[in-house]
Amino acid sequence: MTTSDPAAPTAGASQGDLRGDLQVSLIDALVQASFVTMAVLNRVGAEHDLSLTQLRVLAILRDRRVKMSELADYLGLDKSTISGLVGRAEKRGLIQRIPNPVDRRGVDVVLSAAGMDLAERGAAEIARSLSPLTSTLTRAETHRLTALLERMLEPRSPLLSIRLLVGAGSLAQCDADR
């Protein structure tokens, strides 16, 4: 049985066709990876009675304090929706609203101790669940894929640089575990 290299040119294929085929393959792989990732995120969220948006809020707040307006912008939600979302999390004891030290009218949100605990446990569960995929990569491949994905996401909002799942030391920790 022979396998063909998807990057190898085929007879009669133009450079434009090859780029188009590679683009389709890349997008297909990204979509498949996102489906697997979303399934894990949804499962972990459901196990803790959290919506995907609530899970995202916990991940964002793991290592920072943000204004309500910044959180709304990052999540793409309007003011009333973010207020309700934060209010429900606050009732569960996961989030605290605190006055912004610079803007007296502003309100910041931070994780409570219970919220931090849940965020840490969720991040560990997500990492464990995705490790069958990531553990197939060598250390060099892990570095390369991380760099490529970060470069693809670079032009987005600065808040996208937030290490949503396993913190700023995620790659180093991943290497230490190998």
Residue, then its C-alpha position, 0 to 999 in steps of 0.5 A: m500500500t502506498t501513501s501519497d504525500p499531500a504536499a507532493p505536486t500531482a501531474g498537471a496541477s498548477q501552483g494555484d491548485l496546490r495552494g488551494d488543496l493545501q489550504v483546504s487540507l489545513i482548514d479541514a484539519l483545523v476544523q477537525a481539531s476544533f471539533v475534538t477540542m470543543a467536545v472536550l470543553n463542552r464535556v468538562g463544562a457540563e461535568h461542572d454545570l458550566s456553559l462553554t461561555q462560563l468555562r471561558v470566563l473562568a479560563i480568562l480570569r485564572d491569572r488576571r483581573v479585568k474590567m467587566s467591559e473588557l470581559a464583555d468585549y473579549l467574549g463578544l457580549d453586550k453589557s446586559t448579557i455580561s452582567g447576567l453571566v457574571g451575576r450567575a457566576e457570582k451567585r455560585g461563588l465563582i466570581q467576585r466583583i470589585p471596584n476598579p482602583v483607577d476608574r471609580r465607576g468601573v467594576d473588575v471581576v476576579l475569581s473567588a477561591a472556589g472559582m480558582d479551584l474549579a478553573e484549575r481542576g477544569a484546566a487539568e481535566i482539559a489537558r488530560s483529555l487532550s493529551p492523547l492528541t498532543s502526546t503523539l507529537t515530538r518535543a520539536e513538533t510541539h514547539r513548532l505547532t504551538a508557534l504556528l498556531e500562536r502566529m495564526l492567532e497573533p493579529r487578533s485582539p490582545l486578549l486572545s494572547i491569554r493562556l486560556l487553559v493551562g497558563a503561561g507556562s503551558l509549553a514548558q510544563c508540557d515539555a517537563d512532562r515528556 
